[in-house]
Amino acid sequence: MAERKVTVESEVGLHARPAATFVQTATKAPMDVTVVKMGSGGTPVNAKSILSVLALDVRHGDTIIISAEGDGADSVLDQLAAIASAS
């Protein structure tokens, strides 16, 4: 399973527009994609679900781990990491 550890740079965190862009990109992937907020002790959630992503309450400076498995996983994870790390 491929994964990326990313520090969220957006001032609003992974909320509103950044979350929508993140979920839209994840939804295009043919494989399951998950995301979890580091330090939350939580279970990874479906990165294709806007409600699940918003419920993580990811804020500016938080670190997330995005995971996917399958053909093209690295490309999808790179795209998602770029969205999450954009300021």
Protein Blocks (a to p, Z undefined) as FASTA:
>chain_A
ZZdddddfbfnlpghjlmmmmmmmmmmpmbdcddddehklpacddfkbmklmmmnopaeh
iacddddedehklmmmmmmmmmmmpZZ
